[in-house]
Amino acid sequence: MIRIVSSILIMSSWKNKIFLGDCLEAIESLGTELQSKIKAIYIDPPFFSGQDYTIKKKGVASGKNAASLTEYDSYSDVWDGGLEAYLSFMNERIEAMKPLLTEDGSFWLHLDSHVMHYAKVMLDRIFGYENFVNQIIWKRTNSPKAQSHGFGSQHDVILLYANNAEEFEAKIIYRPHDKRALRPYSYEDERGRFRLIEIEAHGIQRTQNRKQFEWRGRTAPYLYRKETLDKWWNEGIIYTSRNGRYSKKQYLADVKGIPVSDLWLDIPPVQGASAEYTGFTTQKPRALLKRIIESSTDEEDIIADFFVGSGTTAVAAELMKRRWVVSDISELAIDILQKQLLDIQNSDDEKDSPWMYEIVDS
Ligand SMILES: C[S@@+](CC[C@H](N)C(=O)[O-])C[C@H]1O[C@@H](n2cnc3c(N)ncnc32)[C@H](O)[C@@H]1O
């Protein structure tokens, strides 16, 4: 039995959807309504970890126990039929999700080392090896647990596939310069901080039959044509060193930041003290979903998460003005999601976005 909770977006008659139940049933109940309409699907399913998960909530007791945290069962990641049962569960559901994607859509599968290699093979078969885009490493903790065997695990893996690699375009995301990246910007003039970019060939570049020519009193194997160098000179972005060598100035203000690669070391996990903490053990940080949503969708696009847990994807999508469809089998998880959506509705940022909920039994 599937219950649907919908929230209405002001911009159109579109209804965001929360399905409570097995995501396979949720997808089946959608029929063809969203076929080829979803721009990105992110899923963070059970990892085949062999653990049962709980959620920590403030106790309702009074007196000295009032503020203590009580643990409630949230979901189980123990599989009676072992790995085979897990993989067949995932395979059936991911196969059902694929037709929902737009031609230029993308699929993001969040796992860790337990089964990620089996999942890679499964996704190569479902989406096609040629549609594999990235294996993203997300550093999920700074303090891995000590292991009696091997090394402490510090990262999760997100496998990214395009529905059709020829159509899919991930937007480049820039992250702010950190201390290390700022180090080369040690020069300064009236326009601000800058670093030096070589304009002469060095090492192997020199040996590639590069012709030397004279420019402004210095003969060198320049990497650029004379006209380009003249243009830069007139723009005032050529730096002359004390020994008469030229370089190009790159101003910090002109650089957007550092392009994000497949190594995501800069997004910390959700901590107990953080404002977004819900007590849901496997809650992912909003910043992680924001990065995924930003790189793969535009405003008003639809994003889906069929194992939404505490609701991170829906909350991030809502804050980023995307439409969304989510599901989870746990009533507790959906309660947490609804509470977060209410908080957004009541927050100062979202005063103009009237939220309505309806619970539909199907
Ligand atoms: C790792 S958690 C997701 C955490 C989520 N990304 C977050 O930030 O809170 C996995 C979720 O999958 C849900 N789940 C397990 N089996 C499911 C199924 N068949 N259909 C839908 N959800 C399922 C669990 O209830 C759990 O909430």
The ligand as an SDF file (V2000), in Angstrom:
LIG
                    3D

 27 29  0  0  0  0  0  0  0  0999 V2000
   21.1210    5.2450    3.4280 C   0  0  0  0  0  0  0  0  0  0  0  0
   19.4650    5.6480    3.7960 S   0  0  0  0  0  0  0  0  0  0  0  0
   19.1980    7.1240    2.8810 C   0  0  0  0  0  0  0  0  0  0  0  0
   19.7310    8.3330    3.6060 C   0  0  0  0  0  0  0  0  0  0  0  0
   19.4260    9.6510    2.9150 C   0  0  0  0  0  0  0  0  0  0  0  0
   20.2380    9.8500    1.7570 N   0  0  0  0  0  0  0  0  0  0  0  0
   19.5760   10.8240    3.8470 C   0  0  0  0  0  0  0  0  0  0  0  0
   20.3280   11.7880    3.5410 O   0  0  0  0  0  0  0  0  0  0  0  0
   18.9580   10.7950    4.8990 O   0  0  0  0  0  0  0  0  0  0  0  0
   18.5910    4.4420    2.8970 C   0  0  0  0  0  0  0  0  0  0  0  0
   17.0910    4.5710    2.9800 C   0  0  0  0  0  0  0  0  0  0  0  0
   16.5210    3.6140    2.0980 O   0  0  0  0  0  0  0  0  0  0  0  0
   15.2510    3.2490    2.6250 C   0  0  0  0  0  0  0  0  0  0  0  0
   14.7930    2.0190    1.9640 N   0  0  0  0  0  0  0  0  0  0  0  0
   15.2090    0.7530    2.1530 C   0  0  0  0  0  0  0  0  0  0  0  0
   14.5510   -0.0880    1.3120 N   0  0  0  0  0  0  0  0  0  0  0  0
   13.7230    0.6770    0.5630 C   0  0  0  0  0  0  0  0  0  0  0  0
   12.8000    0.4110   -0.4830 C   0  0  0  0  0  0  0  0  0  0  0  0
   12.5970   -0.8200   -0.9250 N   0  0  0  0  0  0  0  0  0  0  0  0
   12.1240    1.4530   -1.0250 N   0  0  0  0  0  0  0  0  0  0  0  0
   12.2990    2.7180   -0.5840 C   0  0  0  0  0  0  0  0  0  0  0  0
   13.1620    3.0190    0.4260 N   0  0  0  0  0  0  0  0  0  0  0  0
   13.8630    2.0270    0.9710 C   0  0  0  0  0  0  0  0  0  0  0  0
   15.5190    3.1300    4.1150 C   0  0  0  0  0  0  0  0  0  0  0  0
   14.3220    3.2320    4.8500 O   0  0  0  0  0  0  0  0  0  0  0  0
   16.4770    4.3090    4.3340 C   0  0  0  0  0  0  0  0  0  0  0  0
   15.7750    5.4390    4.7690 O   0  0  0  0  0  0  0  0  0  0  0  0
  1  2  1  0
  2  3  1  0
  2 10  1  0
  3  4  1  0
  4  5  1  0
  5  6  1  0
  5  7  1  0
  7  8  2  0
  7  9  1  0
 10 11  1  0
 11 12  1  0
 11 26  1  0
 12 13  1  0
 13 14  1  0
 13 24  1  0
 14 15  1  0
 14 23  1  0
 15 16  2  0
 16 17  1  0
 17 18  1  0
 17 23  2  0
 18 19  1  0
 18 20  2  0
 20 21  1  0
 21 22  2  0
 22 23  1  0
 24 25  1  0
 24 26  1  0
 26 27  1  0
M  CHG  2   2   1   9  -1
M  END
$$$$
